[in-house]
Every structure is written in C-alpha cells, then in structure tokens.
Amino acid sequence: MKSLKDEQLIKLYTEGKLGAFEEIFERYAKRIEYFFFRMLWNDKEKAADFTQDLFLKVIEKVSSFNLDYCFKTWIFSIANNMCKNEYRKAEVQNKVHDNLKVLTSSISFNDAETNTDYDVFMKELQNSLNQEDQIKKAAFMLKYFEDMPVKEISEILNIPEGTIKSGLHYTTKRLSKKLQHFKSI
C-alpha cells in the first residue's frame, strides 16, 4: 500500500480495507501533530488531542471527500479550520504572547552550541510568528514547515493565491528583519 497515492488509499478505505487508513495515518499523523503543535502554542498535549480528533473527523467525513481532489489539501484544511475554531474559542489573538511555551525541538545535533542556537532561533521565530495574524501564521507554517505549494495553501486557507504570495512575502520580510541578528557574519 505504500506505493499507492493518498486518494487511492482513501478509496480503498471507503471500500472497507482498514489497512488503507492505517497507511494514511502513518503518512500524516506526525506531520499533522507537528502542525497543531506549532499552531496551538507549542502545546504537546493539545497537539496530540487535536491530531486524534482530526483523524476521527476524517473517519466520520471520509465519504464527503471528493476523490478528484488532493487528500493532503483536504486534511490540512480540516486541521486549519480546527485551529481557527480553537482561536475563536480561546480568544487567542489577545493572549498568544502570554501562552507561549518554549519550543522543544525533536531534532538533535551533535554540537551542543548549534543545538542551543537552533533552540533560541526557533523560540524567537515562534514568538515572532505568534505576533502575526492566524492566516499569515498558517500560510507561513504550511509553506516553510510543510513545504506546500502556494496553490495548496490557497485552497486550505480559502484565500486567493496572490494574497497568499503577498502575505508570505511581507511576513518573511518582517520575520527576516526581526531575526536579522541570527544572520551569520
């Protein structure tokens, strides 16, 4: 099943082949959890809960998935909508700074100094991203942490591609200015 496309796996799952869903889960669980972790204030427990909830939603709504579309776009759209709902519920726009936790990196480096520099950089990047609005933050995360093309980001966020490109440009410019002290000499 590893060689099948996501959409083919979903079709097999809707036909009753449970192994197809296991493969989808294997492909996306860690990526989705990391997306939630970054979007939801670096809260590991919340990210794990949201990941579980997302896959339950996928199971419940799999029949509504149009096999002509990209599954990755669909699943990240659900994840993004869950984040938006959580933001509304918690009135996060005014509280993001207060709720930050230190980013604990799962990436290990041999050089302790490099690891410390990386942690400091990632913490400052997260702080800077949390000063952006939810749309800009999500677009940046999807582009640079999930390596998604602008077209897919546009579909996930339901925003025109030009707006995404412009937003990414200005967000990157602002972040670059805020984090310029990390540039190597």
C-alpha positions as CSV (number, residue, x, y, z in Angstrom):
1,M,0.0,0.0,0.0
2,K,3.0,2.3,0.4
3,S,3.2,2.9,-3.3
4,L,-0.4,4.0,-3.6
5,K,-1.5,7.6,-3.8
6,D,-3.4,9.1,-0.8
7,E,-6.6,9.3,-2.9
8,Q,-6.3,5.6,-3.9
9,L,-5.9,4.7,-0.2
10,I,-9.0,6.7,0.7
11,K,-11.0,4.9,-2.0
12,L,-9.8,1.5,-0.7
13,Y,-10.7,2.6,2.9
14,T,-14.2,3.5,1.8
15,E,-14.4,0.0,0.3
16,G,-13.7,-1.5,3.7
17,K,-9.9,-2.0,3.6
18,L,-8.8,-0.8,7.0
19,G,-5.1,-1.2,6.2
20,A,-5.5,1.7,3.7
21,F,-6.5,4.0,6.6
22,E,-3.5,2.8,8.6
23,E,-1.2,3.8,5.8
24,I,-2.9,7.3,5.6
25,F,-2.4,7.6,9.4
26,E,1.3,6.6,9.1
27,R,1.8,9.2,6.4
28,Y,0.1,12.1,8.1
29,A,-0.1,11.7,11.9
30,K,3.3,13.2,12.8
31,R,3.0,16.0,10.2
32,I,-0.4,16.9,11.4
33,E,0.6,16.7,15.1
34,Y,3.6,19.0,14.4
35,F,1.3,21.4,12.5
36,F,-1.0,21.5,15.5
37,F,1.9,21.8,17.9
38,R,3.2,24.9,16.1
39,M,-0.2,26.4,15.5
40,L,-1.5,25.8,19.1
41,W,1.1,27.4,21.2
42,N,3.6,24.6,21.3
43,D,1.3,22.6,23.5
44,K,2.2,18.9,23.0
45,E,-0.9,17.6,24.7
46,K,-3.2,19.8,22.8
47,A,-1.5,18.9,19.5
48,A,-1.9,15.2,20.3
49,D,-5.6,15.6,21.2
50,F,-6.3,17.7,18.1
51,T,-4.5,15.1,15.9
52,Q,-6.7,12.3,17.4
53,D,-9.8,14.5,16.8
54,L,-8.8,15.2,13.3
55,F,-8.4,11.6,12.4
56,L,-11.8,10.8,13.9
57,K,-13.2,13.6,11.7
58,V,-11.6,12.1,8.7
59,I,-13.2,8.7,9.5
60,E,-16.6,10.3,10.0
61,K,-16.4,12.5,6.9
62,V,-14.4,10.3,4.5
63,S,-17.5,9.8,2.4
64,S,-17.6,13.6,1.8
65,F,-14.1,13.6,0.3
66,N,-14.1,14.1,-3.4
67,L,-11.5,11.7,-4.9
68,D,-10.8,14.1,-7.7
69,Y,-9.1,16.5,-5.2
70,C,-5.9,16.3,-3.3
71,F,-6.2,14.5,0.1
72,K,-3.3,16.4,1.6
73,T,-5.1,19.7,0.9
74,W,-8.3,18.3,2.4
75,I,-6.8,17.0,5.6
76,F,-4.7,20.2,6.2
77,S,-7.9,22.3,5.5
78,I,-9.6,20.4,8.3
79,A,-6.6,20.9,10.6
80,N,-6.5,24.7,9.8
81,N,-10.3,25.0,10.5
82,M,-9.8,23.2,13.8
83,C,-7.1,25.8,14.7
84,K,-9.4,28.7,13.7
85,N,-12.2,27.3,15.9
86,E,-9.8,26.9,18.8
87,Y,-8.5,30.5,18.3
88,R,-12.1,31.8,18.4
89,K,-12.9,29.7,21.4
90,A,-10.0,30.9,23.4
91,E,-9.9,34.5,22.1
92,V,-6.3,33.8,21.4
93,Q,-5.4,36.9,19.3
94,N,-5.1,38.9,22.5
95,K,-3.5,36.1,24.6
96,V,-0.9,34.4,22.3
97,H,2.1,36.1,23.8
98,D,1.1,35.1,27.3
99,N,0.5,31.4,26.4
100,L,3.9,30.8,24.7
101,K,5.9,27.8,25.8
102,V,9.5,27.1,24.9
103,L,9.8,25.1,21.7
104,T,11.4,21.8,22.4
105,S,13.0,20.5,19.3
106,S,12.9,16.9,18.3
107,I,15.9,17.5,16.1
108,S,19.1,16.5,17.7
109,F,22.5,17.9,16.8
110,N,25.9,16.6,17.8
111,D,27.2,20.1,18.7
112,A,25.6,21.4,21.9
113,E,26.2,25.0,20.8
114,T,24.5,24.5,17.5
115,N,21.5,22.9,19.3
116,T,21.3,25.8,21.7
117,D,21.5,28.3,18.8
118,Y,18.8,26.4,17.0
119,D,16.5,26.4,20.1
120,V,17.0,30.1,20.6
121,F,16.3,30.8,17.0
122,M,13.2,28.6,16.9
123,K,11.9,30.2,20.1
124,E,12.3,33.7,18.6
125,L,10.8,32.6,15.3
126,Q,7.8,31.2,17.1
127,N,7.4,34.4,19.2
128,S,7.6,36.4,16.0
129,L,5.1,34.2,14.2
130,N,2.7,34.4,17.1
131,Q,2.6,38.2,16.6
132,E,1.3,37.6,13.1
133,D,-2.4,37.1,12.5
134,Q,-3.7,33.5,12.2
135,I,-3.9,33.5,8.4
136,K,-0.3,34.7,7.9
137,K,1.0,32.3,10.6
138,A,-0.8,29.4,9.0
139,A,0.4,30.3,5.5
140,F,4.0,30.6,6.7
141,M,3.8,27.3,8.5
142,L,2.3,25.4,5.6
143,K,4.8,26.9,3.2
144,Y,8.0,26.6,5.2
145,F,7.4,23.8,7.6
146,E,5.1,21.6,5.4
147,D,6.7,22.6,2.1
148,M,3.4,23.1,0.4
149,P,2.9,24.9,-2.8
150,V,1.1,28.2,-2.8
151,K,-1.8,26.7,-4.7
152,E,-2.5,24.2,-1.9
153,I,-2.1,26.8,0.8
154,S,-4.6,28.9,-1.1
155,E,-7.1,26.0,-1.1
156,I,-6.6,25.2,2.5
157,L,-7.0,28.8,3.7
158,N,-9.6,29.6,1.1
159,I,-7.7,32.7,0.1
160,P,-6.6,33.7,-3.5
161,E,-3.1,32.6,-4.5
162,G,-2.0,36.2,-5.0
163,T,-3.0,37.1,-1.5
164,I,-1.0,34.1,-0.1
165,K,2.1,35.1,-2.1
166,S,1.9,38.7,-1.0
167,G,1.3,37.7,2.6
168,L,4.2,35.3,2.6
169,H,6.4,37.9,1.1
170,Y,5.6,40.5,3.7
171,T,5.6,38.0,6.6
172,T,9.0,36.7,5.5
173,K,10.3,40.3,5.2
174,R,9.1,41.2,8.7
175,L,10.5,38.0,10.2
176,S,13.8,38.5,8.5
177,K,14.0,42.0,10.0
178,K,13.1,40.8,13.5
179,L,15.5,37.9,13.3
180,Q,18.4,39.6,11.5
181,H,20.7,39.2,14.5
182,F,20.8,35.5,13.7
183,K,22.4,36.0,10.3
184,S,25.9,34.8,10.1
185,I,28.7,37.3,9.8
